[in-house]
Amino acid sequence: MTQEEQQKNATELKTAVSNPSPPSDDSKALVLIVPKEPVEEKKEGSVNRDEVLARLETEKRMSLIKAWEEAEKSKVENKAQKKLSSVGAWENSKKASVEAELKKIEEHLIKKKAEYAEQMKNKIAQIHKEAEEKRAMTEAKRGEEILKAEEMAAKYIATGTAPTKLFGCF
């Protein structure tokens, strides 16, 4: 190769190294370096050897760059995955905590509801008891008044007198 061809190849390599195509999100980018013209192997001794060594050096450098790039991408992916995992664990922990608190509150409300139901039943029983006492007192008073009326009637019959107050309307 002539020096002009060497410079052209070196420029192509530098362009390929400095401007790699942007990789897609879920695939690993590989940049293929394909010379535009087939390289003719000339056996001109040390010139050819220097070109081959320069090309090998460039390929070595490119492979090291690619290896470094893959390692960096791998580190970034691992770091992101670790962060996503910790966020998921944090979310699950917080959800479990809130659900446990909700269950505790529900149990407390159920207990309170049972207590209030018991209090209401006791109040109903107390009201029923008071109503029975009032009914009993009314019945007793009615019985006493009937007995009193019968005694008064017997007294009027025995004395032969009429009550001064008759039905109030006569």
N, CA, C and O of each residue as an XYZ file, in Angstrom:
680
protein
N       0.832     -1.184      0.000
C       0.000      0.000      0.000
C       0.869      1.236      0.000
O       1.986      1.265      0.516
N       0.324      2.196     -0.574
C       1.067      3.452     -0.578
C       0.679      4.244      0.661
O      -0.254      3.895      1.383
N       1.406      5.293      0.877
C       1.121      6.102      2.054
C      -0.245      6.760      1.945
O      -0.924      6.962      2.951
N      -0.633      7.084      0.768
C      -1.947      7.695      0.567
C      -3.047      6.713      0.969
O      -4.011      7.115      1.620
N      -2.927      5.444      0.599
C      -3.902      4.420      0.961
C      -3.887      4.177      2.465
O      -4.940      3.956      3.062
N      -2.706      4.214      3.088
C      -2.596      4.033      4.540
C      -3.334      5.147      5.269
O      -4.058      4.904      6.234
N      -3.137      6.386      4.788
C      -3.803      7.515      5.417
C      -5.320      7.392      5.245
O      -6.079      7.700      6.164
N      -5.745      6.953      4.096
C      -7.168      6.774      3.831
C      -7.754      5.727      4.769
O      -8.819      5.951      5.345
N      -7.082      4.585      4.938
C      -7.537      3.532      5.847
C      -7.555      4.031      7.294
O      -8.498      3.760      8.039
N      -6.519      4.751      7.680
C      -6.447      5.283      9.044
C      -7.586      6.259      9.286
O      -8.178      6.268     10.366
N      -7.902      7.090      8.279
C      -9.010      8.049      8.411
C     -10.332      7.313      8.541
O     -11.186      7.706      9.336
N     -10.509      6.248      7.766
C     -11.734      5.447      7.858
C     -11.857      4.816      9.239
O     -12.947      4.793      9.810
N     -10.762      4.308      9.782
C     -10.786      3.699     11.103
C     -11.114      4.728     12.175
O     -11.911      4.464     13.075
N     -10.491      5.911     12.075
C     -10.760      6.963     13.054
C     -12.215      7.393     12.975
O     -12.842      7.630     14.007
N     -12.757      7.497     11.783
C     -14.159      7.874     11.607
C     -15.064      6.822     12.218
O     -16.054      7.149     12.873
N     -14.728      5.562     12.007
C     -15.527      4.473     12.558
C     -15.438      4.453     14.077
O     -16.425      4.139     14.743
N     -14.274      4.782     14.640
C     -14.103      4.769     16.097
C     -14.782      5.977     16.716
O     -15.455      5.844     17.738
N     -14.619      7.162     16.117
C     -15.156      8.370     16.726
C     -16.652      8.522     16.508
O     -17.305      9.177     17.320
N     -17.221      7.962     15.472
C     -18.649      8.112     15.190
C     -19.323      6.738     15.111
O     -19.786      6.352     14.037
N     -19.388      6.005     16.199
C     -20.094      4.721     16.118
C     -21.593      4.986     15.998
O     -22.099      5.992     16.495
N     -22.281      4.086     15.344
C     -23.727      4.258     15.195
C     -24.377      4.064     16.562
O     -23.917      3.236     17.347
N     -25.458      4.828     16.865
C     -26.090      4.691     18.178
C     -26.739      3.326     18.314
O     -27.461      2.890     17.418
N     -26.488      2.637     19.441
C     -27.050      1.297     19.628
C     -28.523      1.378     20.002
O     -28.971      2.350     20.610
N     -29.257      0.359     19.636
C     -30.647      0.288     20.067
C     -30.665     -0.128     21.534
O     -29.651     -0.585     22.062
N     -31.800      0.025     22.188
C     -31.889     -0.200     23.630
C     -31.660     -1.643     24.037
O     -31.002     -1.896     25.046
N     -32.179     -2.587     23.287
C     -32.097     -3.970     23.737
C     -31.150     -4.833     22.920
O     -31.250     -6.059     22.963
N     -30.263     -4.244     22.200
C     -29.251     -5.013     21.475
C     -27.891     -4.373     21.692
O     -27.797     -3.194     22.034
N     -26.874     -5.132     21.499
C     -25.520     -4.629     21.696
C     -24.996     -4.158     20.349
O     -25.120     -4.838     19.330
N     -24.420     -2.997     20.382
C     -23.964     -2.395     19.125
C     -22.634     -2.997     18.706
O     -21.705     -3.115     19.505
N     -22.567     -3.359     17.484
C     -21.327     -3.841     16.903
C     -21.045     -2.983     15.675
O     -21.903     -2.823     14.807
N     -19.855     -2.444     15.612
C     -19.481     -1.629     14.466
C     -18.533     -2.452     13.612
O     -17.451     -2.850     14.043
N     -18.965     -2.685     12.426
C     -18.120     -3.448     11.518
C     -17.334     -2.469     10.666
O     -17.880     -1.512     10.117
N     -16.081     -2.724     10.573
C     -15.224     -1.875      9.758
C     -14.900     -2.640      8.493
O     -14.174     -3.634      8.488
N     -15.468     -2.134      7.441
C     -15.252     -2.787      6.150
C     -14.600     -1.760      5.237
O     -15.178     -0.711      4.953
N     -13.425     -2.061      4.793
C     -12.788     -1.119      3.868
C     -13.578     -1.068      2.572
O     -14.149     -2.072      2.145
N     -13.609      0.100      1.947
C     -14.385      0.281      0.731
C     -13.735     -0.408     -0.465
O     -14.417     -0.855     -1.387
N     -12.471     -0.480     -0.434
C     -11.766     -1.133     -1.530
C     -11.015     -2.338     -0.979
O     -10.451     -2.267      0.112
N     -11.001     -3.423     -1.706
C     -10.229     -4.565     -1.210
C      -8.743     -4.202     -1.139
O      -8.180     -3.562     -2.027
N      -8.157     -4.637     -0.062
C      -6.742     -4.334      0.151
C      -5.902     -5.364     -0.579
O      -6.056     -6.573     -0.403
N      -5.038     -4.859     -1.375
C      -4.152     -5.765     -2.106
C      -2.906     -5.994     -1.274
O      -2.283     -5.057     -0.775
N      -2.571     -7.223     -1.143
C      -1.386     -7.578     -0.381
C      -0.176     -7.517     -1.316
O      -0.050     -8.273     -2.279
N       0.661     -6.618     -0.993
C       1.890     -6.518     -1.788
C       3.042     -6.929     -0.908
O       3.082     -6.608      0.279
N       3.921     -7.598     -1.464
C       5.080     -8.076     -0.712
C       6.242     -7.146     -0.996
O       7.099     -7.412     -1.839
N       6.238     -6.056     -0.268
C       7.345     -5.138     -0.480
C       8.215     -5.052      0.762
O       8.870     -4.037      0.997
N       8.223     -6.084      1.533
C       9.157     -6.124      2.657
C       8.654     -5.366      3.865
O       7.543     -5.594      4.342
N       9.494     -4.450      4.360
C       9.220     -3.767      5.616
C       8.035     -2.811      5.522
O       7.372     -2.565      6.529
N       7.751     -2.264      4.335
C       6.605     -1.364      4.172
C       5.328     -2.144      4.417
O       4.456     -1.693      5.160
N       5.209     -3.317      3.796
C       4.035     -4.168      3.970
C       3.925     -4.619      5.431
O       2.835     -4.652      6.001
N       5.048     -4.958      6.014
C       5.084     -5.392      7.400
C       4.618     -4.267      8.320
O       3.857     -4.509      9.256
N       5.065     -3.051      8.063
C       4.646     -1.910      8.875
C       3.134     -1.674      8.755
O       2.454     -1.359      9.731
N       2.638     -1.838      7.533
C       1.202     -1.666      7.327
C       0.414     -2.726      8.085
O      -0.590     -2.423      8.730
N       0.867     -3.947      8.006
C       0.195     -5.048      8.695
C       0.251     -4.820     10.202
O      -0.750     -5.003     10.894
N       1.411     -4.423     10.714
C       1.532     -4.154     12.151
C       0.637     -2.986     12.572
O       0.019     -3.031     13.636
N       0.566     -1.949     11.747
C      -0.300     -0.801     12.047
C      -1.767     -1.235     12.057
O      -2.544     -0.836     12.925
N      -2.124     -2.063     11.071
C      -3.501     -2.560     11.015
C      -3.801     -3.440     12.225
O      -4.871     -3.317     12.821
N      -2.884     -4.319     12.597
C      -3.069     -5.163     13.782
C      -3.202     -4.315     15.043
O      -4.037     -4.591     15.904
N      -2.374     -3.288     15.140
C      -2.431     -2.388     16.291
C      -3.795     -1.689     16.359
O      -4.385     -1.549     17.430
N      -4.271     -1.259     15.205
C      -5.579     -0.598     15.135
C      -6.685     -1.576     15.516
O      -7.582     -1.227     16.284
N      -6.630     -2.797     14.988
C      -7.635     -3.807     15.322
C      -7.593     -4.146     16.803
O      -8.635     -4.334     17.432
N      -6.393     -4.223     17.360
C      -6.239     -4.497     18.787
C      -6.873     -3.384     19.607
O      -7.616     -3.645     20.553
N      -6.575     -2.141     19.239
C      -7.123     -0.991     19.941
C      -8.652     -1.002     19.832
O      -9.351     -0.747     20.812
N      -9.165     -1.302     18.630
C     -10.610     -1.344     18.424
C     -11.258     -2.439     19.270
O     -12.325     -2.229     19.847
N     -10.626     -3.590     19.343
C     -11.201     -4.678     20.148
C     -11.169     -4.321     21.627
O     -12.095     -4.659     22.365
N     -10.098     -3.632     22.073
C     -10.054     -3.186     23.468
C     -11.157     -2.163     23.752
O     -11.800     -2.207     24.801
N     -11.365     -1.251     22.812
C     -12.425     -0.250     22.966
C     -13.785     -0.933     23.033
O     -14.624     -0.580     23.862
N     -13.999     -1.909     22.160
C     -15.269     -2.643     22.153
C     -15.458     -3.407     23.451
O     -16.558     -3.420     24.006
N     -14.407     -4.043     23.943
C     -14.495     -4.780     25.202
C     -14.814     -3.822     26.348
O     -15.647     -4.126     27.202
N     -14.147     -2.662     26.366
C     -14.409     -1.670     27.405
C     -15.867     -1.188     27.330
O     -16.551     -1.055     28.345
N     -16.318     -0.931     26.089
C     -17.696     -0.464     25.889
C     -18.693     -1.503     26.404
O     -19.651     -1.151     27.094
N     -18.479     -2.761     26.079
C     -19.370     -3.830     26.537
C     -19.349     -3.954     28.053
O     -20.389     -4.170     28.675
N     -18.169     -3.819     28.648
C     -18.053     -3.901     30.111
C     -18.808     -2.743     30.764
O     -19.507     -2.942     31.758
N     -18.673     -1.550     30.216
C     -19.370     -0.379     30.764
C     -20.882     -0.543     30.636
O     -21.628     -0.243     31.568
N     -21.324     -1.017     29.483
C     -22.756     -1.239     29.288
C     -23.275     -2.283     30.268
O     -24.362     -2.146     30.828
N     -22.479     -3.325     30.463
C     -22.866     -4.373     31.393
C     -22.972     -3.826     32.814
O     -23.910     -4.152     33.542
N     -21.990     -2.980     33.210
C     -22.025     -2.374     34.540
C     -23.266     -1.503     34.707
O     -23.933     -1.549     35.741
N     -23.569     -0.707     33.677
C     -24.742      0.163     33.736
C     -26.017     -0.670     33.856
O     -26.896     -0.356     34.659
N     -26.114     -1.727     33.058
C     -27.289     -2.603     33.114
C     -27.438     -3.237     34.493
O     -28.535     -3.263     35.052
N     -26.332     -3.750     35.042
C     -26.375     -4.373     36.365
C     -26.780     -3.372     37.438
O     -27.571     -3.685     38.328
N     -26.235     -2.176     37.347
C     -26.560     -1.134     38.321
C     -28.041     -0.770     38.239
O     -28.712     -0.643     39.263
N     -28.544     -0.605     37.022
C     -29.953     -0.268     36.834
C     -30.849     -1.392     37.335
O     -31.869     -1.144     37.979
N     -30.463     -2.632     37.035
C     -31.256     -3.775     37.479
C     -31.283     -3.858     39.003
O     -32.323     -4.149     39.595
N     -30.152     -3.605     39.630
C     -30.068     -3.626     41.095
C     -30.956     -2.532     41.691
O     -31.652     -2.761     42.680
N     -30.927     -1.360     41.091
C     -31.750     -0.242     41.568
C     -33.227     -0.567     41.398
O     -34.020     -0.324     42.308
N     -33.608     -1.112     40.253
C     -35.001     -1.492     40.015
C     -35.453     -2.556     41.016
O     -36.584     -2.528     41.502
N     -34.571     -3.474     41.308
C     -34.890     -4.521     42.275
C     -35.111     -3.929     43.662
O     -36.048     -4.312     44.363
N     -34.248     -2.996     44.056
C     -34.404     -2.387     45.385
C     -35.666     -1.535     45.447
O     -36.319     -1.482     46.489
N     -36.019     -0.868     44.353
C     -37.253     -0.081     44.319
C     -38.460     -1.014     44.452
O     -39.410     -0.703     45.170
N     -38.423     -2.138     43.769
C     -39.503     -3.121     43.871
C     -39.642     -3.666     45.281
O     -40.754     -3.820     45.785
N     -38.521     -3.956     45.916
C     -38.549     -4.458     47.291
C     -39.097     -3.395     48.234
O     -39.887     -3.702     49.127
N     -38.684     -2.153     48.041
C     -39.182     -1.048     48.870
C     -40.696     -0.901     48.703
O     -41.426     -0.724     49.679
N     -41.154     -0.976     47.451
C     -42.587     -0.854     47.172
C     -43.362     -1.968     47.869
O     -44.383     -1.711     48.506
N     -42.880     -3.202     47.751
C     -43.559     -4.340     48.380
C     -43.589     -4.188     49.895
O     -44.596     -4.493     50.534
N     -42.498     -3.722     50.462
C     -42.424     -3.517     51.907
C     -43.449     -2.481     52.361
O     -44.171     -2.696     53.334
N     -43.505     -1.367     51.655
C     -44.454     -0.294     52.013
C     -45.897     -0.765     51.843
O     -46.752     -0.458     52.675
N     -46.173     -1.507     50.769
C     -47.522     -2.030     50.555
C     -47.916     -2.958     51.696
O     -49.029     -2.871     52.213
N     -47.011     -3.843     52.089
C     -47.297     -4.779     53.173
C     -47.555     -4.029     54.469
O     -48.452     -4.392     55.230
N     -46.778     -2.987     54.723
C     -46.959     -2.191     55.933
C     -48.331     -1.523     55.953
O     -49.022     -1.543     56.971
N     -48.719     -0.938     54.833
C     -50.018     -0.257     54.754
C     -51.156     -1.271     54.889
O     -52.146     -1.014     55.573
N     -51.009     -2.419     54.236
C     -52.044     -3.450     54.332
C     -52.176     -3.968     55.764
O     -53.286     -4.227     56.226
N     -51.054     -4.121     56.467
C     -51.103     -4.563     57.863
C     -51.795     -3.511     58.725
O     -52.586     -3.849     59.606
N     -51.498     -2.248     58.474
C     -52.148     -1.171     59.228
C     -53.649     -1.152     58.950
O     -54.453     -0.960     59.863
N     -54.021     -1.352     57.694
C     -55.441     -1.397     57.331
C     -56.147     -2.547     58.046
O     -57.249     -2.380     58.568
N     -55.508     -3.702     58.066
C     -56.102     -4.862     58.735
C     -56.258     -4.595     60.230
O     -57.272     -4.961     60.824
N     -55.269     -3.967     60.830
C     -55.328     -3.632     62.257
C     -56.499     -2.683     62.530
O     -57.237     -2.861     63.500
N     -56.663     -1.674     61.667
C     -57.760     -0.722     61.836
C     -59.110     -1.425     61.656
O     -60.054     -1.171     62.404
N     -59.190     -2.310     60.657
C     -60.435     -3.050     60.441
C     -60.788     -3.899     61.661
O     -61.947     -3.938     62.074
N     -59.796     -4.577     62.239
C     -60.041     -5.386     63.430
C     -60.504     -4.510     64.585
O     -61.407     -4.887     65.332
N     -59.889     -3.347     64.731
C     -60.280     -2.414     65.794
C     -61.727     -1.965     65.584
O     -62.503     -1.893     66.537
N     -62.087     -1.662     64.332
C     -63.459     -1.224     64.046
C     -64.461     -2.351     64.296
O     -65.555     -2.106     64.804
N     -64.101     -3.559     63.950
C     -64.991     -4.700     64.208
C     -65.210     -4.859     65.709
O     -66.329     -5.108     66.157
N     -64.135     -4.714     66.483
C     -64.239     -4.818     67.937
C     -65.136     -3.709     68.486
O     -66.000     -3.962     69.327
N     -64.927     -2.474     68.006
C     -65.745     -1.344     68.446
C     -67.210     -1.571     68.080
O     -68.103     -1.274     68.873
N     -67.458     -2.095     66.880
C     -68.824     -2.350     66.438
C     -69.501     -3.355     67.369
O     -70.662     -3.184     67.742
N     -68.766     -4.403     67.739
C     -69.313     -5.408     68.653
C     -69.616     -4.778     70.018
O     -70.646     -5.070     70.625
N     -68.712     -3.912     70.499
C     -68.940     -3.246     71.791
C     -70.183     -2.369     71.730
O     -71.015     -2.398     72.638
N     -70.309     -1.582     70.650
C     -71.476     -0.712     70.512
C     -72.756     -1.527     70.375
O     -73.791     -1.147     70.922
N     -72.698     -2.635     69.656
C     -73.870     -3.498     69.517
C     -74.281     -4.033     70.890
O     -75.469     -4.092     71.209
N     -73.305     -4.417     71.687
C     -73.584     -4.912     73.044
C     -74.210     -3.805     73.892
O     -75.161     -4.048     74.634
N     -73.673     -2.591     73.780
C     -74.233     -1.460     74.536
C     -75.678     -1.187     74.109
O     -76.538     -0.931     74.952
N     -75.942     -1.240     72.809
C     -77.295     -1.000     72.320
C     -78.253     -2.092     72.805
O     -79.393     -1.801     73.167
N     -77.800     -3.331     72.814
C     -78.642     -4.428     73.323
C     -78.940     -4.214     74.800
O     -80.061     -4.449     75.254
N     -77.936     -3.769     75.550
C     -78.149     -3.492     76.978
C     -79.153     -2.358     77.165
O     -80.014     -2.427     78.042
N     -79.043     -1.308     76.340
C     -79.996     -0.196     76.428
C     -81.408     -0.666     76.104
O     -82.366     -0.281     76.773
N     -81.531     -1.502     75.074
C     -82.842     -2.035     74.697
C     -83.415     -2.865     75.845
O     -84.600     -2.760     76.159
N     -82.582     -3.679     76.461
C     -83.027     -4.496     77.589
C     -83.459     -3.602     78.761
O     -84.458     -3.879     79.425
N     -82.705     -2.541     79.003
C     -83.041     -1.609     80.088
C     -84.377     -0.916     79.802
O     -85.211     -0.777     80.697
N     -84.575     -0.484     78.559
C     -85.833      0.164     78.168
C     -86.999     -0.810     78.333
O     -88.060     -0.441     78.836
N     -86.790     -2.050     77.905
C     -87.835     -3.071     78.036
C     -88.174     -3.292     79.515
O     -89.345     -3.414     79.872
N     -87.170     -3.342     80.357
C     -87.369     -3.542     81.793
C     -88.171     -2.380     82.389
O     -89.114     -2.593     83.151
N     -87.786     -1.150     82.033
C     -88.501      0.029     82.535
C     -89.942      0.038     82.047
O     -90.856      0.387     82.795
N     -90.146     -0.352     80.774
C     -91.508     -0.408     80.235
C     -92.345     -1.433     80.996
O     -93.508     -1.180     81.312
N     -91.751     -2.589     81.289
C     -92.464     -3.622     82.058
C     -92.816     -3.101     83.448
O     -93.913     -3.349     83.948
N     -91.872     -2.370     84.078
C     -92.151     -1.813     85.407
C     -93.301     -0.802     85.333
O     -94.187     -0.809     86.188
N     -93.289      0.059     84.321
C     -94.361      1.043     84.163
C     -95.696      0.357     83.907
O     -96.720      0.773     84.450
N     -95.696     -0.696     83.081
C     -96.927     -1.460     82.832
C     -97.438     -2.073     84.128
O     -98.632     -2.034     84.425
N     -96.506     -2.643     84.896
C     -96.890     -3.276     86.165
C     -97.475     -2.235     87.126
O     -98.470     -2.501     87.801
N     -96.858     -1.054     87.186
C     -97.355      0.003     88.074
C     -98.734      0.471     87.615
O     -99.622      0.704     88.436
N     -98.908      0.608     86.300
C    -100.204      1.029     85.767
C    -101.271     -0.019     86.073
O    -102.379      0.321     86.486
N    -100.937     -1.282     85.872
C    -101.880     -2.371     86.176
C    -102.224     -2.384     87.672
O    -103.380     -2.573     88.051
N    -101.216     -2.184     88.503
C    -101.446     -2.186     89.950
C    -102.353     -1.016     90.326
O    -103.289     -1.177     91.109
N    -102.075      0.151     89.770
C    -102.876      1.335     90.063
C    -104.307      1.129     89.578
O    -105.254      1.495     90.273
N    -104.471      0.552     88.403
C    -105.792      0.268     87.858
C    -106.546     -0.686     88.782
O    -107.720     -0.486     89.092
N    -105.831     -1.734     89.212
C    -106.451     -2.693     90.135
C    -106.876     -2.017     91.440
O    -107.967     -2.279     91.946
N    -106.023     -1.153     91.984
C    -106.353     -0.440     93.225
C    -107.564      0.462     93.022
O    -108.459      0.517     93.866
N    -107.584      1.182     91.873
C    -108.699      2.090     91.617
C    -110.001      1.320     91.405
O    -111.060      1.761     91.851
N    -109.931      0.182     90.734
C    -111.129     -0.663     90.560
C    -111.608     -1.148     91.922
O    -112.802     -1.110     92.218
N    -110.680     -1.599     92.742
C    -111.018     -2.076     94.088
C    -111.636     -0.949     94.908
O    -112.615     -1.159     95.624
N    -111.065      0.241     94.802
C    -111.574      1.411     95.524
C    -112.981      1.746     95.053
O    -113.855      2.062     95.860
N    -113.200      1.676     93.712
C    -114.529      1.961     93.164
C    -115.537      0.923     93.650
O    -116.667      1.267     93.998
N    -115.127     -0.353     93.673
C    -116.020     -1.410     94.156
C    -116.360     -1.202     95.637
O    -117.507     -1.387     96.042
N    -115.364     -0.819     96.442
C    -115.590     -0.572     97.872
C    -116.543      0.615     98.066
O    -117.435      0.574     98.913
N    -116.339      1.674     97.267
C    -117.207      2.848     97.371
C    -118.649      2.477     96.968
O    -119.622      2.907     97.587
N    -118.741      1.658     95.903
C    -120.075      1.224     95.473
C    -120.742      0.404     96.565
O    -121.933      0.569     96.830
N    -119.982     -0.477     97.197
C    -120.523     -1.303     98.280
C    -120.965     -0.410     99.445
O    -121.998     -0.677    100.059
N    -120.209      0.634     99.758
C    -120.521      1.569    100.849
C    -121.818      2.316    100.530
O    -122.687      2.471    101.389
N    -121.934      2.782     99.268
C    -123.141      3.513     98.888
C    -124.356      2.592     98.930
O    -125.449      3.003     99.321
N    -124.149      1.345     98.521
C    -125.249      0.381     98.556
C    -125.639      0.122    100.008
O    -126.826      0.057    100.329
N    -124.669     -0.023    100.867
C    -124.936     -0.336    102.273
C    -125.623      0.840    102.969
O    -126.511      0.621    103.792
N    -125.248      2.047    102.671
C    -125.831      3.232    103.308
C    -127.081      3.689    102.576
O    -127.882      4.422    103.154
N    -127.271      3.305    101.388
C    -128.434      3.682    100.604
C    -128.348      5.095    100.061
O    -129.362      5.657     99.645
N    -127.211      5.657    100.057
C    -127.039      6.997     99.517
C    -126.470      6.919     98.110
O    -125.893      5.904     97.718
N    -126.637      7.986     97.361
C    -126.111      8.046     95.997
C    -124.832      8.881     96.004
O    -124.683      9.792     96.819
N    -123.926      8.572     95.109
C    -122.701      9.374     95.053
C    -123.044     10.806     94.631
O    -123.924     11.019     93.797
N    -122.362     11.759     95.196
C    -122.613     13.147     94.855
C    -122.136     13.469     93.453
O    -122.723     14.308     92.770
N    -121.115     12.832     93.038
C    -120.605     13.061     91.685
C    -120.955     11.864     90.855
O    -120.401     10.784     91.055
N    -121.834     12.028     89.959
C    -122.144     10.962     89.010
C    -121.410     11.275     87.763
O    -120.796     12.341     87.759
N    -121.374     10.691     86.930
C    -120.669     10.764     85.661
C    -120.210     12.143     85.247
O    -119.798     12.223     84.089
N    -120.204     13.102     85.884
C    -119.662     14.396     85.556
C    -120.429     15.135     84.501
O    -120.348     16.363     84.463
N    -121.188     14.460     83.619
C    -121.891     15.139     82.560
C    -123.379     15.348     82.915
O    -124.043     16.144     82.252
N    -123.915     14.672     83.922
C    -125.336     14.817     84.271
C    -125.476     15.955     85.184
O    -126.587     16.269     85.613
